[in-house]
Amino acid sequence: MGLKGLGSIAFWAMLGVSFAQDGPNVRPIPGGPLGNRPAMVDTHAQDQLGPFTIQLDPPGPERLFRLESEEGLRERMRQEKRAQPQMERILFPMEVVLTKVPYDPNWRASNWQAIERVVEPAYLVHNRLLYQQLNFERYGWDLGPITPIVSAGTFFAGVFLTPYNLAKDPFRRFDSNAGWSLPGDPVPLMVYPIGVSATGSIAEAAVIFALIACFP
C-alpha cells in the first residue's frame, strides 16, 4: 500500500474519532458555509442556552403607555430574567447618594454673593452722523484726482439736506455701528440713498421757504 493509501486511512480514522467524541451533540445542517458540504452545529451549547423567545406581536396600549418608576423598571427586569434561569442575573450599578437634605430654593441667595462683571459690547453707540461719507471715510475708497471734488460735493449736499436728515427720524437721537461693515473691509463702491420721509420733506421745504422769505 502506498503513502496515498495510508494517508486516506489516517484521515478517515481521525474523522471517526472526532464523531465519536462529539457524539449526539453535533448534527449536520445542509447548505452550510462550505458550499455543498454540511456544516456542523454544536447542539450542546444550544441546550445550555435554552429557548430564547422573541416578542413578535405588536405591543398594546398598556405596554406603550406604561408609567413606572426607576425602581419599578429594575424590579420588572429582574422578574423577567428570573423566568429565564439560563440567563445571567441583572446587576445594576449602585447609586451614589449625594445628599439627603431637601432642596432649599433660598440657599443660593443666602450663600452665594452677587458677582458684578462689566462686559464690553460688540457695538458702539454714538450721536447721529449727518455728514459722514461711508465710501471715503469708513471704507477707504479713493477715486484718484477727482476724490476731493466728489467728497466736497457730498459734504455740501449733506449741508443742504441737514433739515431733511434731522426731521426724517425725529425720535432717534443716537445711532450705532451695528449692521455696518468694519472700517477697511472690502466693501464695493455704492451709492447710499437718503430715503423717503414725509417729516423730512416738510422740514426741508419749510427751511427753503423761510430762507426765501428772509432773503427775497
Secondary structure, DSSP 4 states (H G I P E B T S, - for coil): --HHHHHHHHHHHHHHHHHHHHGGGEEEEEEEEETTEEEEEEHHHHHHH-------SPP-HHHHT----HHHHHHHHHHHHHT-TTSPPP-PPPPP----SPP-TTHHHHHS---------SS-EEE--SS--IIIIIS----GGGHHHHHHHHHHHHHHTHHHHHHSSTT--EEE-TTSPPTT--PPP--------HHHHHHHHHHHHHHHHH--
